[in-house]
Amino acid sequence: ALFESQNLLLSADIISALSVEASLSTRQVFNPAIHKLKKHKGQNLAAKNIYNLLNGSEISNSHKNCIKVQDPYCMRCIPHIHGTSWDVFSYSEKTINNEINSISDNPLIFRNGSVQNSGHFHAEPIAQTLDSLSIAVSEIGAISERRIHYIMKGADGNLPLFGAVNSGLESGFMLPHVTAASLASENKTLAHPSSVDSISTSGGQEDIVSMAPWAGRSCLKIIENVRRILAIELLVSGNVNYRFHAKLQSSKSLTPLMDLLKKSNVLSKLIVYVPKDNIDELDYAMFNAGAGSVGAYDQCHYRSEGFGTFRPNKNAIPFIGEPNERSEVKEFKVEYLVRNHLLNNVLRAMKIAHPYEEVAHDIIPINNTNNYEGIGMIGSLDK
């Protein structure tokens, strides 16, 4: 949860900068000199991030002398809201790392042989921390949805409604916004603190419990929802820049993001060789990491059966066989489709779940210029 939250916070600063640019909102409100008047570290960090990300933007500079006084909170108050979430994240990181590096045993056996009892196993620090993190991440999704809404209603007359090119003939990004709104609404329920709940068990001996596991499950679901909300905001603001500000250049920092959005080769084929007895464990890890999705289907792959041969050298620690001896093993060749932005996560999951010390695998880019996975067209391989 910590790792994913940090990624979301970093992504939120970048994506929100793109939305500020696309909606023709002012950059000046993010000037670090203004935010130094506040002592909140996270607010100063977020303001500096966005101010720097917009530096040199032709789109932002095109309206710097406009008569508009103030943008809505979802744009103007990004540092205050993102920054608060950054501060909560920093506190959460410290608390969770303290707990990871602490003793949670009971009874406690000291070096002098004495045996003592306590409640170091109690997960209240984790429960309250995850509840706080859930609220912080939920707020990132809430303000992201509001930025989408602002662009959908035309950004105070600066843009076509719903980002539609042919208004009246198409609905633009109305339905993606509905999706973002539903996810933001779900998070309001999920963010209710689990740590304020308890239920007595074990004949009353365990009479007040932390509910930390439920806090963790809720937090992970909120993170998943906010990841999708931010993806929708990125889709919306990126398309607005591409469709309606094409004659102007994004900032130097945001241009690589715009270039990434224009890429069409977004899929790769990952081929993995795994012993027959370990295929289910590998599948589970790969699918959870995001491999095997095609349009509206998931957990998709192709298997073929055969034999793998290898000989470990003297420095190897083989899962099967002995060093300097040739082995033949019944293996599956498994092929997964992987979206390129998930490839590193999938490879990490593969290496953890796979029993071999060295995992035999191959990555093949797929030319899917039209990117029509949703109707079964996944692309073609280079000849």
C-alpha positions in Angstrom: 0.0 0.0 0.0 2.9 2.4 0.8 4.6 1.8 -2.5 1.5 2.2 -4.5 0.4 5.3 -2.6 3.8 6.9 -3.3 3.4 6.2 -7.0 -0.1 7.6 -7.0 1.0 10.8 -5.3 3.9 11.3 -7.8 1.5 10.6 -10.7 -1.2 12.9 -9.3 1.2 15.9 -9.3 2.2 15.2 -12.9 -1.3 14.5 -14.1 -2.7 17.6 -12.3 -0.1 19.8 -14.0 -1.3 18.5 -17.3 -4.9 19.3 -16.4 -3.9 22.8 -15.3 -2.2 23.3 -18.7 -5.2 21.8 -20.6 -7.8 23.8 -18.8 -5.9 27.1 -19.3 -5.7 27.6 -15.5 -2.9 29.8 -14.2 0.5 28.6 -13.2 1.2 31.5 -11.0 -0.7 30.2 -8.0 1.9 27.4 -7.7 4.8 29.8 -7.2 6.9 28.3 -4.4 7.4 31.8 -2.9 3.7 31.9 -2.2 3.6 28.6 -0.5 6.6 29.2 1.7 4.2 31.3 3.8 2.8 27.9 4.9 4.9 25.5 7.0 3.4 22.3 5.6 6.2 20.4 3.9 3.9 18.4 1.6 2.2 21.6 0.3 5.5 23.2 -0.5 6.6 20.0 -2.3 3.5 19.7 -4.4 3.5 23.4 -5.3 7.2 23.2 -6.4 6.5 20.1 -8.4 3.6 21.6 -10.4 5.3 25.0 -10.9 8.4 23.3 -12.3 6.4 20.9 -14.4 4.6 23.8 -16.2 7.8 25.8 -16.7 8.2 26.9 -20.3 4.7 25.7 -21.4 3.5 27.6 -24.5 -0.1 26.7 -23.5 0.3 28.2 -20.0 2.1 31.3 -21.4 -0.6 31.9 -24.0 -3.0 33.2 -21.4 -0.8 34.6 -18.6 -2.1 38.1 -19.1 -5.8 37.1 -19.0 -8.3 39.0 -16.8 -9.5 35.9 -14.9 -8.8 36.3 -11.1 -9.2 32.8 -9.6 -9.5 29.3 -10.8 -11.7 26.8 -8.9 -10.3 25.0 -5.9 -9.7 21.8 -7.8 -7.0 23.7 -9.7 -5.9 26.5 -7.4 -5.7 24.4 -4.2 -3.9 21.3 -5.7 -0.8 22.0 -3.4 -3.0 22.2 -0.3 -4.8 19.0 -0.9 -2.0 16.9 -2.6 0.4 18.3 0.0 -1.7 17.2 2.9 -1.8 13.7 1.4 2.0 13.8 1.0 2.3 14.6 4.7 0.0 11.8 5.7 2.0 9.5 3.5 5.3 10.5 5.2 3.8 9.9 8.6 2.4 6.5 7.4 5.7 5.5 6.0 7.5 6.2 9.3 4.9 4.4 11.4 4.8 1.3 9.2 8.6 1.1 9.0 8.8 1.4 12.8 6.4 -1.5 13.1 8.2 -3.7 10.5 11.4 -3.2 12.5 9.8 -3.9 15.9 9.2 -7.0 18.0 5.6 -8.2 17.9 6.1 -11.5 19.8 4.3 -12.6 22.9 5.6 -13.8 25.3 8.9 -11.8 25.1 12.1 -13.6 26.0 15.0 -11.3 27.0 18.7 -12.0 26.7 19.0 -12.6 30.4 16.4 -15.4 30.1 13.5 -13.5 31.7 10.1 -14.1 30.1 7.6 -11.1 30.0 4.2 -10.7 28.5 2.7 -7.7 26.8 0.5 -6.8 23.7 3.2 -6.0 21.1 1.2 -8.0 18.6 -1.7 -5.5 18.7 -1.9 -3.8 15.3 -3.5 -0.5 16.3 -0.6 1.6 15.0 -1.0 -0.1 11.6 -4.8 0.1 11.6 -4.9 3.9 12.4 -2.1 4.5 9.9 -3.8 2.6 7.1 -7.1 4.4 7.9 -5.2 7.8 7.6 -3.6 6.7 4.3 -7.0 5.6 3.0 -8.4 9.1 3.6 -5.3 10.7 2.1 -5.4 8.6 -1.1 -9.2 9.0 -1.3 -8.8 12.8 -1.4 -6.4 12.5 -4.3 -9.1 10.7 -6.2 -11.7 13.3 -5.1 -9.9 16.3 -6.4 -8.9 14.4 -9.6 -12.6 13.8 -10.3 -13.3 17.5 -9.7 -10.6 18.5 -12.2 -12.2 16.1 -14.8 -15.6 17.7 -14.0 -14.2 21.2 -14.5 -12.9 20.2 -18.0 -16.1 18.4 -18.8 -18.1 21.6 -18.2 -15.8 23.6 -20.5 -13.4 25.0 -18.0 -15.4 28.3 -17.7 -15.8 28.6 -21.4 -12.2 27.9 -22.4 -13.0 24.4 -23.9 -15.8 22.6 -25.7 -18.2 20.8 -23.4 -17.1 17.3 -22.5 -14.0 17.6 -24.7 -16.1 16.8 -27.7 -14.9 17.6 -31.2 -18.3 17.5 -32.7 -20.6 18.6 -29.9 -24.1 17.1 -30.2 -22.9 14.3 -32.4 -20.6 12.8 -29.8 -20.5 12.7 -26.0 -16.8 13.3 -25.7 -15.5 12.1 -22.3 -18.8 12.2 -20.5 -19.0 8.5 -19.7 -15.3 8.2 -18.5 -16.2 11.1 -16.1 -19.2 9.1 -14.9 -16.8 6.2 -14.2 -14.5 8.5 -12.3 -17.4 10.0 -10.3 -18.7 6.5 -9.3 -15.2 5.4 -8.1 -14.7 8.6 -6.1 -18.1 8.1 -4.5 -17.2 4.4 -3.6 -14.1 5.7 -1.9 -16.1 7.8 0.5 -17.6 4.6 2.0 -14.3 2.7 1.8 -12.4 5.5 3.6 -14.6 5.1 6.8 -12.1 4.2 9.5 -11.8 0.5 10.3 -9.9 1.1 13.5 -12.9 2.7 15.3 -14.6 -0.7 15.0 -13.9 -3.8 17.2 -15.6 -7.0 18.2 -14.8 -9.2 21.2 -13.6 -12.8 20.8 -11.8 -15.5 22.8 -14.2 -15.4 25.7 -13.5 -11.7 26.1 -9.8 -12.0 26.4 -9.3 -10.3 23.0 -11.9 -7.7 23.9 -10.7 -4.8 21.7 -9.0 -5.5 18.4 -7.5 -3.2 15.7 -9.3 -4.4 12.6 -6.0 -3.7 10.7 -6.6 -6.4 8.1 -9.8 -4.8 7.1 -8.2 -1.3 7.1 -5.5 -2.8 4.7 -8.1 -4.3 2.4 -10.0 -1.0 2.2 -6.9 0.9 1.6 -5.8 -1.3 -1.3 -9.2 -1.0 -2.9 -9.1 2.8 -2.6 -5.7 2.8 -4.2 -7.0 0.7 -7.1 -9.9 3.1 -7.6 -7.8 6.2 -7.5 -5.4 4.7 -10.0 -8.3 4.4 -12.4 -9.5 8.0 -11.7 -6.1 9.4 -12.4 -5.9 7.4 -15.6 -9.2 8.9 -16.7 -7.9 12.4 -15.9 -4.8 11.7 -17.8 -6.8 10.5 -20.8 -9.1 13.6 -20.7 -6.4 16.3 -20.2 -4.0 14.7 -22.7 -6.7 14.5 -25.3 -7.8 18.1 -24.7 -4.2 19.2 -25.2 -3.9 17.1 -28.4 -7.3 18.2 -29.9 -7.6 21.9 -28.9 -4.1 23.2 -28.1 -2.3 21.5 -31.0 -0.6 24.7 -32.2 1.1 25.2 -28.9 3.8 23.2 -27.2 3.4 21.6 -23.7 6.1 22.3 -21.2 9.5 20.5 -21.6 8.5 18.3 -18.6 5.1 17.4 -19.9 6.0 16.8 -23.6 7.3 13.3 -22.9 4.0 12.4 -21.3 2.1 13.7 -24.3 4.4 11.7 -26.6 3.7 8.6 -24.5 0.0 9.1 -24.9 0.4 9.1 -28.7 2.2 5.8 -28.8 0.2 2.9 -30.3 2.5 0.0 -29.6 1.3 -0.6 -26.0 1.3 -4.4 -25.9 4.0 -7.0 -25.6 4.0 -10.8 -25.6 5.8 -12.3 -22.6 6.8 -16.0 -23.0 7.8 -17.9 -19.9 9.0 -21.5 -19.5 8.0 -23.1 -16.2 7.9 -26.7 -14.7 4.5 -28.3 -15.1 4.0 -28.5 -11.3 4.5 -24.8 -10.8 2.3 -23.4 -13.6 -0.7 -22.6 -11.3 1.4 -20.6 -8.9 3.0 -18.6 -11.7 -0.4 -17.9 -13.3 -1.8 -16.6 -10.1 1.1 -14.2 -9.6 1.2 -13.0 -13.3 -2.6 -12.4 -13.5 -2.5 -10.4 -10.2 0.3 -8.3 -11.6 -1.8 -7.4 -14.7 -0.8 -9.9 -17.3 -3.3 -11.7 -19.6 -5.9 -9.0 -20.2 -7.5 -8.7 -23.7 -10.3 -6.1 -24.0 -13.1 -7.1 -21.6 -11.4 -10.5 -20.7 -8.7 -11.2 -18.2 -6.6 -14.2 -17.1 -5.9 -15.0 -20.8 -2.8 -17.0 -21.9 -1.7 -19.8 -24.2 0.1 -22.9 -23.1 2.1 -25.5 -24.9 3.8 -28.5 -23.4 7.4 -29.8 -24.0 10.7 -30.5 -22.4 13.4 -28.1 -21.2 17.0 -29.1 -20.9 19.8 -27.3 -19.0 23.0 -27.9 -17.1 23.8 -25.8 -14.0 27.4 -24.6 -13.7 29.3 -24.9 -10.4 28.1 -21.5 -9.2 24.4 -22.3 -9.7 21.9 -23.1 -6.9 19.5 -25.2 -9.1 15.8 -25.8 -8.1 16.0 -29.0 -10.1 19.1 -31.1 -10.9 22.7 -30.9 -9.7 25.6 -28.6 -10.8 27.5 -29.9 -13.8 24.8 -32.4 -14.6 22.4 -32.1 -17.6 18.7 -32.3 -16.7 15.5 -32.6 -18.7 12.3 -31.4 -17.2 8.7 -31.4 -18.4 7.8 -27.7 -18.9 5.1 -25.5 -20.1 5.7 -22.7 -22.5 3.3 -20.0 -21.4 2.5 -16.9 -23.5 0.9 -13.8 -21.8 -0.2 -10.5 -23.3 1.1 -7.6 -21.2 0.4 -3.9 -21.5 3.8 -2.2 -21.6 3.2 0.1 -18.6 2.7 -3.0 -16.5 5.6 -5.0 -17.8 8.0 -4.2 -15.0 5.4 -5.2 -12.3 4.7 -8.4 -14.2 8.4 -9.3 -14.6 8.9 -8.7 -10.9 6.0 -11.0 -10.1 7.4 -13.6 -12.5 10.8 -13.7 -10.8 9.2 -14.0 -7.3 6.8 -16.8 -8.2 9.0 -18.8 -10.6 10.9 -21.6 -8.9 14.0 -21.3 -11.1 17.1 -19.3 -10.1 17.3 -18.0 -13.6 13.9 -17.6 -15.3 14.0 -18.4 -19.1 11.7 -15.8 -20.7 11.3 -13.7 -23.8 9.6 -10.3 -24.5 8.3 -9.6 -28.0 6.8 -6.2 -28.9 3.4 -6.4 -30.7 2.6 -3.9 -33.5 -1.0 -2.9 -32.6 -1.3 0.4 -34.4 -5.1 0.4 -34.1 -5.1 -1.0 -30.5 -8.4 -2.7 -30.9 -8.0 -5.3 -28.2 -11.6 -4.9 -27.3 -12.8 -6.7 -30.4 -10.1 -9.3 -30.4 -7.5 -7.5 -32.6 -4.3 -7.6 -30.5 -1.9 -6.8 -33.3 0.9 -8.6 -35.2 4.6 -9.4 -34.6 7.4 -8.0 -36.6 8.5 -10.1 -39.5 
